[in-house]
C-alpha cells in the first residue's frame, strides 16, 4: 500500500529518468551475470580442474550479483515512479560508490612508486566516485527532492 509520502509531488525530472533507466539496465545485467556465475559454479569449472573451492566462490559471487541486480531493478522502478524509498536507496548506492572509489584509489598508493598500471587503477577507482558525488549533488537539488516528496 502506498502512502502520500511515497507518491511524487511534482513531475519526474529528466535526470531522475536517466538514473532510473541506468539502474534498471544495470540491475538486469547484474542478474544475468550472477546467474551465469551460479551456472559456472554449479560444476562447469570443477569439470575443468579448478576444484570445488572455486565453484563455491563463483556460486557465492553469482548469488550476490543476483541480489544486487534485484535491488538495482527495484531502485530503477522506484526512481521511475517517484517513490520516496528509491531516493534513499539511490543516496546509499552513491555513498557506497564514493567509499569504494576512495578506498580503491588509496590502496593503490600502498605500492612502491606510481606506475602506469597504478595510475590507471587510481583513475579507474576515482572516476565512478566522482560520478557518484555528482549523483548525490543532483539528488539533493530542490526540484529533485520535491519530486520524491522531500522538502
C-alpha positions as CSV (number, residue, x, y, z in Angstrom):
1,X,0.0,0.0,0.0
2,X,1.4,3.3,-1.0
3,X,1.1,6.4,1.2
4,X,1.1,10.0,0.4
5,X,4.8,10.2,1.3
6,X,5.6,7.6,-1.3
7,X,3.9,9.4,-4.2
8,X,5.8,12.1,-6.1
9,X,4.6,15.7,-5.7
10,X,5.9,17.0,-9.0
11,X,6.9,15.7,-12.4
12,X,9.9,13.4,-12.7
13,X,13.0,15.4,-13.6
14,X,14.9,14.2,-16.7
15,X,18.0,13.3,-14.7
16,X,15.9,11.0,-12.5
17,X,14.5,9.3,-15.6
18,X,18.1,8.8,-16.8
19,X,19.2,7.4,-13.4
20,X,16.1,5.1,-13.3
21,X,16.9,3.7,-16.8
22,X,20.6,3.1,-15.9
23,X,19.6,1.4,-12.6
24,X,17.1,-0.9,-14.5
25,X,19.6,-1.8,-17.2
26,X,22.5,-2.3,-14.7
27,X,20.2,-4.4,-12.5
28,X,19.2,-6.7,-15.3
29,X,22.8,-7.1,-16.4
30,X,23.8,-7.9,-12.8
31,X,21.1,-10.5,-12.5
32,X,22.2,-12.2,-15.8
33,X,25.9,-12.1,-14.8
34,X,25.0,-13.5,-11.4
35,X,23.0,-16.3,-13.0
36,X,25.9,-17.0,-15.3
37,X,28.3,-17.2,-12.3
38,X,26.0,-19.5,-10.5
39,X,25.8,-21.7,-13.6
40,X,29.6,-21.7,-13.8
41,X,29.9,-22.5,-10.1
42,X,27.5,-25.4,-10.5
43,X,30.2,-27.7,-11.8
44,X,31.4,-26.2,-15.0
45,X,34.7,-25.1,-13.6
46,X,35.2,-28.2,-11.5
47,X,35.0,-30.2,-14.6
48,X,37.9,-28.2,-15.9
49,X,40.1,-29.0,-13.0
50,X,39.6,-25.8,-11.0
51,X,38.1,-27.6,-8.0
52,X,35.2,-27.2,-5.5
53,X,36.6,-24.1,-3.8
54,X,36.4,-22.0,-7.0
55,X,32.9,-23.5,-7.7
56,X,31.8,-22.3,-4.3
57,X,33.3,-18.9,-4.7
58,X,31.6,-18.5,-8.1
59,X,28.3,-19.6,-6.7
60,X,28.5,-17.0,-3.9
61,X,29.6,-14.2,-6.2
62,X,26.8,-15.1,-8.5
63,X,24.2,-15.1,-5.8
64,X,25.5,-11.7,-4.5
65,X,25.2,-10.3,-8.0
66,X,21.7,-11.5,-8.4
67,X,20.7,-9.8,-5.1
68,X,22.5,-6.6,-6.2
69,X,20.7,-6.8,-9.5
70,X,17.3,-7.2,-7.9
71,X,18.0,-4.2,-5.7
72,X,19.1,-2.3,-8.8
73,X,15.9,-3.2,-10.7
74,X,13.8,-2.2,-7.7
75,X,15.7,1.1,-7.3
76,X,15.2,1.8,-11.0
77,X,11.5,1.1,-10.7
78,X,11.2,3.3,-7.6
79,X,13.1,6.2,-9.2
80,X,10.9,5.9,-12.3
81,X,7.7,6.0,-10.2
82,X,9.0,8.7,-7.8
83,X,9.0,6.5,-4.7
84,X,10.5,8.1,-1.6
85,X,12.4,5.0,-0.6
86,X,14.1,4.9,-4.0
87,X,15.6,8.4,-3.4
88,X,17.1,6.9,-0.1
89,X,18.5,3.8,-1.9
90,X,20.0,6.0,-4.7
91,X,21.7,8.0,-2.0
92,X,23.0,4.8,-0.4
93,X,24.3,3.5,-3.7
94,X,26.1,6.7,-4.4
95,X,27.6,6.8,-1.0
96,X,28.9,3.3,-1.3
97,X,30.4,4.0,-4.7
98,X,32.2,7.0,-3.3
99,X,33.6,5.0,-0.4
100,X,34.7,2.1,-2.6
101,X,36.3,4.5,-5.1
102,X,38.3,6.4,-2.5
103,X,39.4,3.2,-0.7
104,X,40.4,1.6,-4.1
105,X,42.4,4.7,-5.0
106,X,44.0,4.8,-1.5
107,X,45.0,1.2,-1.7
108,X,46.8,1.8,-5.0
109,X,49.3,4.0,-3.1
110,X,50.5,1.1,-1.0
111,X,52.9,0.0,-3.7
112,X,56.3,1.4,-4.3
113,X,56.1,4.3,-6.8
114,X,53.5,5.2,-9.3
115,X,53.4,3.1,-12.5
116,X,51.1,3.5,-15.4
117,X,49.1,0.5,-14.1
118,X,48.7,2.0,-10.6
119,X,47.8,5.4,-12.1
120,X,45.1,3.5,-14.2
121,X,43.8,1.9,-11.1
122,X,43.6,5.2,-9.3
123,X,41.7,6.9,-12.2
124,X,39.5,3.8,-12.5
125,X,38.7,4.0,-8.8
126,X,38.1,7.7,-8.6
127,X,36.1,8.2,-11.8
128,X,33.0,6.3,-10.5
129,X,33.4,8.0,-7.1
130,X,33.4,11.5,-8.8
131,X,30.3,10.5,-10.8
132,X,28.7,9.3,-7.5
133,X,29.4,12.7,-6.0
134,X,27.6,14.4,-8.9
135,X,24.6,12.0,-8.4
136,X,24.5,12.9,-4.7
137,X,24.6,16.6,-5.6
138,X,21.8,16.1,-8.1
139,X,19.6,14.1,-5.7
140,X,19.8,17.0,-3.2
141,X,18.6,19.6,-5.7
142,X,15.3,21.1,-4.5
143,X,13.3,20.1,-7.6
144,X,14.6,16.5,-7.3
145,X,13.9,16.3,-3.6
146,X,10.4,17.7,-4.3
147,X,9.8,15.0,-7.0
148,X,10.2,12.4,-4.2
149,X,8.1,14.3,-1.7
150,X,11.1,15.6,0.2
151,X,11.4,19.3,1.2
